[in-house]
Every structure is written in C-alpha cells, then in structure tokens.
Amino acid sequence: MEAPIHLNTAGAGLPADVVSRSMCHYLQQEAQRGAYETELAHAEILEHGVYQSIAQLIGAQASDIALFDSATRAWHGLLRLCRFGPADRVWVTPYEYAGNLIALINWQRQYGFQLEVIPLDPHGDIDLAWMRRHLDDAVALISVVHVPSGCGTVSPLHEIATLVAGRRCWFVVDACQSVGQIPIDIRSLGCDVLTAAGRKFLRGPRGTAFAYLSPRFRAAVPPDFCDLHVAQVQGLHGYQVAPHSARIYELAERNMAAVVGLHAAVQYHLGRDTRNAEAVFAQLMQGLAKVPDTRLIAPGTRQQGIISFQHRKRPAGEIVDRLRARGFNSWVMTGHHTPILMEALGVDTAVRLSVHYYNSSEQIEQLLRVIPEVLA
C-alpha cells in the first residue's frame, strides 16, 4: 500500500527513520539486557546528549533545558508554580491555546488576577502599540503562542521581547508549532519560559517535550517537589539538591526509549536544510486561495507551515475523509482549541493542512488537482 501524502505535521510529524531505529534498538536492548542496564549503557545521551542537542537547537545552555512527556504538562507544571495576586494582570493573545486558557482561568479563580487579551491590529497581528501603551509593572505574565495550532500566523516574538525587556513580568512562549520549522534563538529572544513538543515539526516521538527555563525564572520560582534524580534526602530533617539546573523541575521516571528518540530527532533536524518548506507552503496558500467557495483562515501578515480553510458547501469532516480516501492526510481544526480567535472569526471547524520540508512541490500540485473533485 502506497504511503499517504502527509499534510498533518501540525498534529504529528512523520518520524525520521533514525528516530524509529534508535527507539526500536533501545527497546530491544531493554528486553535483552534489562531496563536499568540499558539506561546505564545510554547514560551519555540520557544525561547529557539530549540536553546539549536541544540547547544547540534553540541557542540555550544545556542547564536551561528540562524534559517532559508533553508540552501541555510542561506549560501547566511550570506556570502553576508562579504566585499571582489580585492586583496582577495576566496577558494572553487571541491565539492562545485552549489548554493554556483552562489553566489560567482556574488560576484566576484562585488568585483573583485580571486576565486580559491583547488585541489584534487591523491586519490580524498582535497590537504592539497597544502593548506599549498599557504595559506597566502590574502585568505579571505575558503568554504568547508563537504559531497557533489552527492557522500559521507567526507572532512577533522579538518585538515583544524588546517591549518587555527589564520588566517584572514573565514572558512565556508556547512554541509547539514553531520549533522545528522556525529558527529560534533564545539569546536574542529573552523569554523566561519556552515550551515545545517533540512530535510535531521536530519529527520526534509522541510523549516527548521540553522546556527552556531562564536563570531568572529558576532563581525566583523553585519547584514544589524535587525527585530523587536531583535530590538526596538527609534523614527526616531535609534534603540537598544537585545539580542546580532546569532538571530540578523534572521527574526521575520517564520513557527512556522516547528520550533517545527525541535526541535522534533533534540531531537529525540540526543537519537538515528546511528552506524548501517556505516555498511549498506559499504554493499551497496561493493554490487554495484560487479554489471557489473557500475561505482561508489566515489572519496576520506572516504565515508559515499551517493553513486552515472552510468550504461553503462541504463540512470540514467530510472533506478530511474524502482527502484521506485519495491518499492525503489532513485534519479537522476545531475552533474551540483556539477559542478567542476562532469565536471572533465565527469558525467552528475547518480543514487544516500543514506542510514540512519533506513535502514537495509535486505533492502540492497533486493536492490542488484533487481538491476540486473533493469539494464537488
């Protein structure tokens, strides 16, 4: 059976062969040699290599990196440690992910802070002028999704970083849909927390994620629990923690085969030329814009990687099913996953297509030839 053309990297990318091989090899070794013995044999990767490769990927230090089993768990687990008060203001953008909003709503009920939405300008971009006018020391947290899951709008992180430099607020970036397709350099970005999933544009295994934690954040927001990989208990009277790195926010137990797979994915990505993805995405956008009776969900002046569309006659689920039957993977984008934006746009569901460097111009041509048949 011929493999489908994968246009759902925003859900999960196709793992590179080296990722699958490294994980299978690790699991085989566990079965033959024992789990702890295999972990010991791969200690260089598990204790050092994976952190160094991720740090290289985003321009950080290895001591700034912590591993998690999902980006959502990383985002929630880290920000719940922050303490807010009734006088604080927390900012999100209309592109905020629903899972993050659930946590913020719960914390708002607990702490009583004001939860505010940064408006968009007429082009659909984050209104930097509004931020400049309203930013003061009452703003305790600014949460920005680099690229939302429902459309390819790219948020201006560097411009926001310039605005918040020197302020008391935490600048937090959800980079789940950008790491692996948009270069990120923490040294010029200046955020306090950045979270990302391994399974999307990095092409790593599901159940892997990482977070960057700035030294400023780590100094001010200690974990409420340290596991045995970093803590040594001293009787009933205390414990000592070492090393003093972002790993203090991790748990000791994890899927070691998945961590090895994540390391392989990052190493593979570091050696790739991804520039063709932009041209393929532009081809897809331009082609879809010419399809009659379709509406592109594409606010903002810069788009990358992800495009969603609605058709006047065909529901999104039916279109996705028809595309799958013709050998194309796509996905139904549900509006409530990006609720602030999609409610304002009146979008309940749409067809989401997402491309990566493994997609070719020929594949997009095939899709655009099939689309009229699917929509007929």
Stockholm file with secondary structure:
# STOCKHOLM 1.0

chainA/1-376         MEAPIHLNTAGAGLPADVVSRSMCHYLQQEAQRGAYETELAHAEILEHGVYQSIAQLIGAQASDIALFDSATRAWHGLLRLCRFGPADRVWVTPYEYAGNLIALINWQRQYGFQLEVIPLDPHGDIDLAWMRRHLDDAVALISVVHVPSGCGTVSPLHEIATLVAGRRCWFVVDACQSVGQIPIDIRSLGCDVLTAAGRKFLRGPRGTAFAYLSPRFRAAVPPDFCDLHVAQVQGLHGYQVAPHSARIYELAERNMAAVVGLHAAVQYHLGRDTRNAEAVFAQLMQGLAKVPDTRLIAPGTRQQGIISFQHRKRPAGEIVDRLRARGFNSWVMTGHHTPILMEALGVDTAVRLSVHYYNSSEQIEQLLRVIPEVLA
#=GR chainA/1-376 SS CCCCEECBTTTCCCCCHHHHHHHHHHHHHHHHHCHHHHHHHTHHIIIIIHHHHHHHHHTCCGGGEEEESCHHHHHHHHHTTSCCCTTCEEEECTTCCHHHHHHHHHHHHHHCCEEEECCBCTTSSBCHHHHHHHCCTTEEEEEEESSCSSSCBCCCHHHHHHHHTTCSSEEEEECTTTTTTSCCCHHHHCCSEEEEESSSTTCCCTTCEEEEECHHHHHHSCCSCCCTTTEEECTTSCEEECCCSGGGGSCSCCCHHHHHHHHHHHHHHHTCCCTHHHHHHHHHHHHHHTSTTEEEECCSSCBCSEEEEEESSSCHHHHHHHHHHTTEECEEEEGGGSHHHHHHHTCSEEEEEECCTTCCHHHHHHHHHHHHHHHC
#=GC SS_cons         CCCCEECBTTTCCCCCHHHHHHHHHHHHHHHHHCHHHHHHHTHHIIIIIHHHHHHHHHTCCGGGEEEESCHHHHHHHHHTTSCCCTTCEEEECTTCCHHHHHHHHHHHHHHCCEEEECCBCTTSSBCHHHHHHHCCTTEEEEEEESSCSSSCBCCCHHHHHHHHTTCSSEEEEECTTTTTTSCCCHHHHCCSEEEEESSSTTCCCTTCEEEEECHHHHHHSCCSCCCTTTEEECTTSCEEECCCSGGGGSCSCCCHHHHHHHHHHHHHHHTCCCTHHHHHHHHHHHHHHTSTTEEEECCSSCBCSEEEEEESSSCHHHHHHHHHHTTEECEEEEGGGSHHHHHHHTCSEEEEEECCTTCCHHHHHHHHHHHHHHHC
//
